[in-house]
Amino acid sequence: MNYKMIGRYISLIIAVAGVFMLPAMILSFADGDAAVGRAFVYTMILSGAIAGVLIPLCKRPEKGFYAREGLLVVGVGWIVISLIGCLPFVISGAIPQFVDALFEIVSGFTTTGATILRDVEALPRGLLYWRSFSHWLGGMGVLVFLLAIAPAGGKSGFTIHLLRAESTGPNVGKLVPKMRKTAMILYVIYIALTVLDLIFLLFGGMPFFDAICTAFGTAGTGGFGVRNDSIAGYSTYIQGVCTVFMLLFGVSFTLFFMLLLRDFKGVVRNTELRMYLGIVAVSTAVMTFNIRGLYPTLFKAFHHAVFQVSSIMTTTGFATADFDKWPSLSKAILLVLMLVGACAGSTGGGFKCGRLLLLLKALRRNIHKTLHPQRVEVIQVDGQIIDEEVVSKTNAYLCAYVVIMILSFLAISIDGFSVTTNMSAVVACFNNIGPGLDMVGPVGTYADYSVFSKLVLIFDMLAGRLEIFPILILFSRSTWRRGGAN
C-alpha cells in the first residue's frame, strides 16, 4: 500500500478545499456577514495547517500506485473534503448541528441537492454560494481537477486509476494518450459549457448571483437553488435555458470532445445518446398529456413536463412545480427516471444509460444462448466488442446497487415515515437527485429524519456519486493490509 502517495493526494484535496472557499469568504465580508466570513477564514486556516503537516510527511512516495490506491484516494478524499466543507456552516451557526451540516455539504459535493434547510433564503449569500459551488466542483470530480492542474503521480499509468475511480460509467478511458491532457480537456469543456449557461441566464434578466449559483447547480447537475421555490419563480425563458443545459450536462463529455474533432457521425450513431434522448422524448410526451388538465395550455404542460423529465433524468433536482401533486402515472415515470439516470461520463448520477444498455444486451444474449446453447455471441456497442470483464463488473454493480438500496430503505424506515417517503428518499439520495416524493418532495426537506437516517443517506449519496466501490472498499480489512493484492 502506497500510503505516502495516498497522503499526498489527500493533502492536495484539503488544500484545494481551502483555496476554493476564498470567493465565499470575500462575498461574506462584502455583505457584512462577519461571522460567516470568519467561519470561512478559520476553516481555511485549518485546511492549510492540515495540508502543511501532511505534505512534508508524504515526501518521496513509492512509485507503485494501483487500482486499490486509486479507489482509496477517491473514497477517503471525498469524505475528507466533506468534513472540511461542512465546517463553515457549523462554525457560523447557520447549521449548528454537525450531522445536518455534513448532510448539506455531502449533498452538495455529490451533486444530490437534497437539503435539510426549511428556509433556503435565510442562509447568508456566502454560504449559498459555497453550497452551490460544491455542486460544480463535485460534478466533474475533485481528483479530475487535481489531475488537470497538478498531477501528483508522475506517469499516466498511475493517474488513470484515479480517473477510473472517480468518473462515472461502466468503462472509463482516456480521451488522449496523456492523462493530464485528458483531465484538462474535460475541465475546459466543463468550464466552457458553464460559462455559456451563465451567459444565457444573464441574458434572460436573472440577477448575477442567482445566475452563477444556478449555473453551478445546472453544470454539476446538483439542484441547489437560492430560492425556496427552486426555479419556479423565474421566467419561462430561464426555465427553458435550464432545461437545455441540464440535458447537455447529462451527455457524456466524450461526445463533446468528438464534436470538437468534427466526428459528427460518431456522435449521431452513439447508442447511449440515442437511448438517453429517446427516454427523455417518450417520457415527456406521456407526461405532457397526463398532466394536460392541470395547466391552461398544452405548451404549459409540455414546458413543465420536459423540465421535470430533464431535471430528474439528469439527476439535477430543480423543480418548476410540485410534481408530488401530479397524477400517479407521471410520478411513477419520474420515479423510474430517478433509477435510470443520465449518460456515463457526464456529471449526472443514477444507474446510467450505458449500464442499462449493457444489461439489456446481456439479457438478449442470454435469451439467445438459452434457445441455442452452442451459439457464441459477443456484446457490441457502437461496433466495438465489450470485454466480458466490463459485463461482469456491470452485473456486480447492479447487485451492489440493489442490495444497498434495500438495506438503506429498511434502515431509515425505523423513523416511521411513509413507505413512499422512505423509498423515494433512498432512491433520490443514492442516485444523487435530491427531491423525492411525499415528505421529501420538491417542497419538502430531509430535516425530520433522525441522525441515524441522515448518516445512512449520507452514505448513500457518497456511494451513489462514487459508483459504490470506492466507498465499499473502505469497510474491507483486506484493503488496509500493506501486502494486499493490487
ZINOR-V931367 format. One record per residue. RES is the residue in three letters. SS is DSSP state (2 for helix, 1 for strand, 0 for the rest). PSI is psi in whole degrees, -180 to 180 (* if undefined). D_LAST is the distance of its C-alpha to the last C-alpha in Angstrom with 2 decimals. Layout:
BEGIN
RES:SS:PSI:D_LAST ; RES:SS:PSI:D_LAST
END
This chain:
BEGIN
MET:0:126:8.46 ; ASN:0:78:10.70 ; TYR:2:-34:13.47 ; LYS:2:-40:16.12 ; MET:2:-40:14.73 ; ILE:2:-46:14.25 ; GLY:2:-34:17.76 ; ARG:2:-44:19.12 ; TYR:2:-41:18.38 ; ILE:2:-41:19.71 ; SER:2:-38:22.79 ; LEU:2:-39:23.44 ; ILE:2:-44:23.30 ; ILE:2:-42:25.80 ; ALA:2:-43:27.97 ; VAL:2:-42:28.08 ; ALA:2:-43:29.13 ; GLY:2:-43:31.94 ; VAL:2:-41:33.14 ; PHE:0:-8:33.36 ; MET:0:-10:35.64 ; LEU:2:-49:38.29 ; PRO:2:-39:40.15 ; ALA:2:-37:40.33 ; MET:2:-47:41.68 ; ILE:2:-44:44.30 ; LEU:2:-39:45.34 ; SER:2:-47:45.79 ; PHE:2:-37:48.06 ; ALA:2:-33:49.94 ; ASP:0:-4:50.64 ; GLY:0:13:51.87 ; ASP:0:75:49.07 ; ALA:2:-39:48.77 ; ALA:2:-41:46.90 ; VAL:2:-42:44.18 ; GLY:2:-45:44.12 ; ARG:2:-36:43.74 ; ALA:2:-41:40.89 ; PHE:2:-39:38.96 ; VAL:2:-48:39.99 ; TYR:2:-40:38.79 ; THR:2:-39:35.42 ; MET:2:-39:35.06 ; ILE:2:-45:36.00 ; LEU:2:-43:33.46 ; SER:2:-45:30.70 ; GLY:2:-38:31.83 ; ALA:2:-45:31.97 ; ILE:2:-46:28.45 ; ALA:2:-38:27.05 ; GLY:2:-30:29.38 ; VAL:2:-41:27.97 ; LEU:2:-40:24.25 ; ILE:2:-48:24.53 ; PRO:2:-33:26.03 ; LEU:2:-21:23.62 ; CYS:0:25:20.63 ; LYS:0:152:22.19 ; ARG:0:60:20.55 ; PRO:0:163:16.84 ; GLU:0:159:14.32 ; LYS:0:-29:13.62 ; GLY:0:124:9.84 ; PHE:0:111:8.87 ; TYR:0:-170:6.10 ; ALA:2:-40:6.37 ; ARG:2:-45:5.67 ; GLU:2:-40:8.18 ; GLY:2:-45:10.25 ; LEU:2:-41:10.79 ; LEU:2:-44:11.67 ; VAL:2:-46:14.00 ; VAL:2:-48:15.70 ; GLY:2:-52:16.19 ; VAL:2:-40:17.44 ; GLY:2:-44:19.22 ; TRP:2:-34:21.27 ; ILE:2:-43:22.28 ; VAL:2:-46:23.35 ; ILE:2:-29:25.34 ; SER:2:-41:27.00 ; LEU:2:-39:28.05 ; ILE:2:-43:29.48 ; GLY:2:-25:31.00 ; CYS:0:-14:32.99 ; LEU:2:-40:34.77 ; PRO:2:-34:37.63 ; PHE:2:-42:38.66 ; VAL:2:-49:38.81 ; ILE:2:-38:40.40 ; SER:2:-17:43.01 ; GLY:0:2:43.91 ; ALA:0:-39:43.57 ; ILE:0:88:41.08 ; PRO:0:-29:41.63 ; GLN:0:125:39.33 ; PHE:2:-44:35.75 ; VAL:2:-38:34.16 ; ASP:2:-44:36.47 ; ALA:2:-40:35.54 ; LEU:2:-42:31.81 ; PHE:2:-45:32.42 ; GLU:2:-45:34.37 ; ILE:2:-33:31.89 ; VAL:2:-41:28.83 ; SER:2:-34:31.07 ; GLY:2:-55:31.68 ; PHE:2:-35:28.20 ; THR:0:2:26.91 ; THR:0:37:30.11 ; THR:0:-53:31.38 ; GLY:0:4:34.89 ; ALA:0:143:35.65 ; THR:0:154:37.93 ; ILE:0:0:39.62 ; LEU:0:127:42.42 ; ARG:0:-27:45.78 ; ASP:0:90:47.44 ; VAL:2:-38:45.17 ; GLU:2:-15:48.14 ; ALA:2:-13:48.76 ; LEU:0:136:45.54 ; PRO:0:152:46.21 ; ARG:2:-33:45.36 ; GLY:2:-41:42.83 ; LEU:2:-34:40.73 ; LEU:2:-42:41.36 ; TYR:2:-45:40.10 ; TRP:2:-43:36.95 ; ARG:2:-34:36.05 ; SER:2:-39:36.73 ; PHE:2:-30:34.82 ; SER:2:-32:31.75 ; HIS:2:-48:31.84 ; TRP:2:-43:31.87 ; LEU:2:-40:29.01 ; GLY:2:-21:26.83 ; GLY:2:-52:27.94 ; MET:2:-30:26.06 ; GLY:0:134:23.41 ; VAL:2:-42:23.29 ; LEU:2:-35:20.16 ; VAL:2:-39:21.73 ; PHE:2:-45:24.78 ; LEU:2:-40:23.04 ; LEU:2:-31:21.49 ; ALA:2:-35:25.05 ; ILE:2:-31:26.78 ; ALA:0:72:24.55 ; PRO:0:126:21.12 ; ALA:0:-7:19.39 ; GLY:0:-24:16.55 ; GLY:0:-63:18.95 ; LYS:0:150:17.49 ; SER:2:-32:17.22 ; GLY:2:-29:13.83 ; PHE:2:-49:12.53 ; THR:2:-18:14.78 ; ILE:2:-30:14.35 ; HIS:2:-33:11.32 ; LEU:2:-44:13.97 ; LEU:2:-45:16.57 ; ARG:2:-34:14.79 ; ALA:2:-31:13.94 ; GLU:2:-28:17.56 ; SER:0:159:19.62 ; THR:0:144:21.29 ; GLY:0:163:21.39 ; PRO:0:-21:19.74 ; ASN:0:101:18.90 ; VAL:0:133:18.53 ; GLY:0:-174:19.14 ; LYS:0:148:21.00 ; LEU:0:-36:24.80 ; VAL:0:165:25.19 ; PRO:0:-38:23.18 ; LYS:0:131:22.66 ; MET:2:-43:20.46 ; ARG:2:-39:22.94 ; LYS:2:-36:25.80 ; THR:2:-48:24.26 ; ALA:2:-39:23.98 ; MET:2:-41:27.50 ; ILE:2:-45:28.92 ; LEU:2:-45:27.63 ; TYR:2:-32:29.21 ; VAL:2:-45:32.40 ; ILE:2:-44:32.92 ; TYR:2:-48:32.19 ; ILE:2:-43:34.67 ; ALA:2:-45:37.26 ; LEU:2:-37:37.31 ; THR:2:-45:37.54 ; VAL:2:-42:40.46 ; LEU:2:-43:42.14 ; ASP:2:-46:41.88 ; LEU:2:-43:43.38 ; ILE:2:-45:46.25 ; PHE:2:-36:47.19 ; LEU:2:-43:47.18 ; LEU:2:-36:49.39 ; PHE:2:-29:51.66 ; GLY:0:7:52.29 ; GLY:0:14:53.61 ; MET:0:135:50.67 ; PRO:0:147:50.75 ; PHE:2:-45:48.29 ; PHE:2:-46:46.39 ; ASP:2:-40:46.16 ; ALA:2:-43:45.17 ; ILE:2:-37:42.28 ; CYS:2:-40:40.88 ; THR:2:-39:41.35 ; ALA:2:-41:39.70 ; PHE:2:-46:36.62 ; GLY:2:-36:36.57 ; THR:2:-45:37.15 ; ALA:2:-43:34.60 ; GLY:0:1:31.83 ; THR:0:50:33.25 ; GLY:0:-57:33.58 ; GLY:0:0:37.23 ; PHE:0:129:38.35 ; GLY:0:173:42.01 ; VAL:0:2:44.52 ; ARG:0:154:47.20 ; ASN:0:-28:47.55 ; ASP:0:20:48.27 ; SER:0:-113:45.13 ; ILE:0:-3:46.45 ; ALA:0:-31:49.53 ; GLY:0:-6:51.95 ; TYR:0:171:51.34 ; SER:0:164:53.20 ; THR:2:-36:52.54 ; TYR:2:-49:51.64 ; ILE:2:-42:48.90 ; GLN:2:-36:47.52 ; GLY:2:-41:47.62 ; VAL:2:-45:45.68 ; CYS:2:-39:42.99 ; THR:2:-49:42.92 ; VAL:2:-47:42.40 ; PHE:2:-29:39.69 ; MET:2:-44:37.79 ; LEU:2:-40:37.71 ; LEU:2:-43:36.64 ; PHE:2:-9:33.71 ; GLY:0:-2:32.62 ; VAL:0:146:32.24 ; SER:0:134:29.06 ; PHE:2:-18:29.19 ; THR:2:-35:28.30 ; LEU:2:-35:31.81 ; PHE:2:-38:33.42 ; PHE:2:-39:31.83 ; MET:2:-35:33.26 ; LEU:2:-39:36.61 ; LEU:2:-31:36.53 ; LEU:0:2:36.08 ; ARG:0:31:39.01 ; ASP:0:68:37.16 ; PHE:2:-37:39.37 ; LYS:2:-40:39.30 ; GLY:2:-37:35.50 ; VAL:2:-47:35.74 ; VAL:2:-36:38.64 ; ARG:0:-4:36.98 ; ASN:0:119:33.70 ; THR:2:-41:33.50 ; GLU:2:-42:31.56 ; LEU:2:-43:34.09 ; ARG:2:-38:36.96 ; MET:2:-46:35.61 ; TYR:2:-52:35.16 ; LEU:2:-33:38.67 ; GLY:2:-43:40.15 ; ILE:2:-42:38.99 ; VAL:2:-46:40.38 ; ALA:2:-48:43.66 ; VAL:2:-44:44.29 ; SER:2:-42:43.38 ; THR:2:-44:45.64 ; ALA:2:-47:48.50 ; VAL:2:-46:48.46 ; MET:2:-34:48.18 ; THR:2:-48:50.92 ; PHE:2:-26:53.44 ; ASN:2:-34:52.26 ; ILE:0:8:52.94 ; ARG:2:-40:55.91 ; GLY:2:-13:58.41 ; LEU:2:-12:56.84 ; TYR:0:152:57.53 ; PRO:0:-29:60.79 ; THR:0:160:59.66 ; LEU:2:-36:57.26 ; PHE:2:-43:55.71 ; LYS:2:-43:54.94 ; ALA:2:-44:53.29 ; PHE:2:-44:51.22 ; HIS:2:-49:50.34 ; HIS:2:-36:48.96 ; ALA:2:-49:47.28 ; VAL:2:-33:45.40 ; PHE:2:-50:44.43 ; GLN:2:-35:42.97 ; VAL:2:-45:41.25 ; SER:2:-43:39.65 ; SER:2:-44:38.80 ; ILE:2:-43:37.19 ; MET:2:-40:35.55 ; THR:0:0:33.85 ; THR:0:31:33.15 ; THR:0:-55:35.28 ; GLY:0:4:37.65 ; PHE:0:159:40.83 ; ALA:0:140:44.04 ; THR:0:-9:47.57 ; ALA:0:163:48.91 ; ASP:0:87:48.37 ; PHE:2:-9:46.85 ; ASP:2:-17:46.81 ; LYS:2:2:50.55 ; TRP:0:167:50.12 ; PRO:0:159:50.87 ; SER:2:-38:48.46 ; LEU:2:-44:47.47 ; SER:2:-42:46.38 ; LYS:2:-36:44.38 ; ALA:2:-41:42.73 ; ILE:2:-45:41.78 ; LEU:2:-38:40.29 ; LEU:2:-40:38.28 ; VAL:2:-41:36.86 ; LEU:2:-30:36.11 ; MET:2:-37:34.14 ; LEU:2:-36:31.74 ; VAL:2:-55:31.60 ; GLY:0:-170:30.88 ; ALA:0:-161:30.82 ; CYS:0:151:29.07 ; ALA:0:142:25.38 ; GLY:0:10:24.82 ; SER:0:-176:27.78 ; THR:0:-2:28.26 ; GLY:0:159:29.34 ; GLY:0:-148:27.60 ; GLY:0:-177:28.01 ; PHE:0:-29:26.44 ; LYS:0:136:27.11 ; CYS:2:-33:29.47 ; GLY:2:-43:26.73 ; ARG:2:-42:25.10 ; LEU:2:-41:28.60 ; LEU:2:-45:29.50 ; LEU:2:-42:26.58 ; LEU:2:-40:27.47 ; LEU:2:-40:31.11 ; LYS:2:-38:30.48 ; ALA:2:-38:28.33 ; LEU:2:-45:31.18 ; ARG:2:-41:33.74 ; ARG:2:-40:31.87 ; ASN:2:-35:31.75 ; ILE:2:-45:35.46 ; HIS:2:-39:36.24 ; LYS:2:-33:34.28 ; THR:2:-40:36.22 ; LEU:2:-32:39.45 ; HIS:0:81:38.49 ; PRO:0:-29:35.99 ; GLN:0:-5:36.05 ; ARG:0:136:35.31 ; VAL:0:123:32.15 ; GLU:0:133:31.29 ; VAL:0:158:28.46 ; ILE:0:127:27.87 ; GLN:1:142:28.99 ; VAL:1:122:29.21 ; ASP:0:39:31.52 ; GLY:0:-2:31.71 ; GLN:1:136:27.98 ; ILE:1:129:26.24 ; ILE:0:126:23.41 ; ASP:0:141:20.34 ; GLU:2:-26:20.14 ; GLU:2:-37:16.52 ; VAL:2:-42:18.02 ; VAL:2:-43:20.77 ; SER:2:-42:18.59 ; LYS:2:-34:16.65 ; THR:2:-41:20.14 ; ASN:2:-41:21.42 ; ALA:2:-39:18.70 ; TYR:2:-44:19.52 ; LEU:2:-42:23.17 ; CYS:2:-49:22.74 ; ALA:2:-39:21.05 ; TYR:2:-50:23.65 ; VAL:2:-44:26.55 ; VAL:2:-45:25.48 ; ILE:2:-41:25.00 ; MET:2:-42:28.34 ; ILE:2:-48:30.18 ; LEU:2:-39:28.97 ; SER:2:-42:29.70 ; PHE:2:-44:33.11 ; LEU:2:-39:33.98 ; ALA:2:-48:32.90 ; ILE:2:-12:35.03 ; SER:2:-12:37.89 ; ILE:2:-30:38.75 ; ASP:2:-15:40.57 ; GLY:0:13:43.10 ; PHE:0:173:43.17 ; SER:0:157:43.87 ; VAL:2:-42:41.49 ; THR:2:-44:41.76 ; THR:2:-50:40.90 ; ASN:2:-44:37.85 ; MET:2:-46:36.41 ; SER:2:-30:37.01 ; ALA:2:-44:35.61 ; VAL:2:-46:32.26 ; VAL:2:-43:32.25 ; ALA:2:-38:33.35 ; CYS:2:-44:30.76 ; PHE:2:-33:27.75 ; ASN:0:9:28.68 ; ASN:0:47:29.58 ; ILE:0:-49:33.24 ; GLY:0:-91:35.28 ; PRO:0:142:38.60 ; GLY:0:-132:38.89 ; LEU:0:166:42.10 ; ASP:2:-123:44.79 ; MET:2:-28:44.26 ; VAL:2:27:41.26 ; GLY:0:-174:42.99 ; PRO:0:-20:43.64 ; VAL:0:6:46.33 ; GLY:0:-178:44.51 ; THR:0:176:41.80 ; TYR:0:13:39.18 ; ALA:0:-31:41.16 ; ASP:0:-9:42.53 ; TYR:0:152:39.26 ; SER:0:168:38.54 ; VAL:2:-42:35.98 ; PHE:2:-47:33.80 ; SER:2:-38:34.01 ; LYS:2:-37:33.29 ; LEU:2:-39:30.07 ; VAL:2:-45:29.08 ; LEU:2:-32:29.98 ; ILE:2:-45:28.09 ; PHE:2:-44:24.92 ; ASP:2:-43:25.90 ; MET:2:-45:26.50 ; LEU:2:-45:23.14 ; ALA:2:-40:21.28 ; GLY:2:-45:23.53 ; ARG:2:-36:23.17 ; LEU:0:16:19.37 ; GLU:0:36:19.10 ; ILE:0:-59:18.31 ; PHE:2:-36:14.55 ; PRO:2:-24:14.00 ; ILE:2:-42:16.72 ; LEU:2:-39:15.95 ; ILE:2:-19:12.52 ; LEU:2:-20:14.61 ; PHE:2:6:16.46 ; SER:0:129:13.80 ; ARG:2:-34:13.90 ; SER:2:-22:10.50 ; THR:2:-36:9.22 ; TRP:2:1:11.26 ; ARG:0:131:10.63 ; ARG:0:-36:10.22 ; GLY:0:17:8.84 ; GLY:0:166:6.49 ; ALA:0:148:3.79 ; ASN:0:*:0.00
END
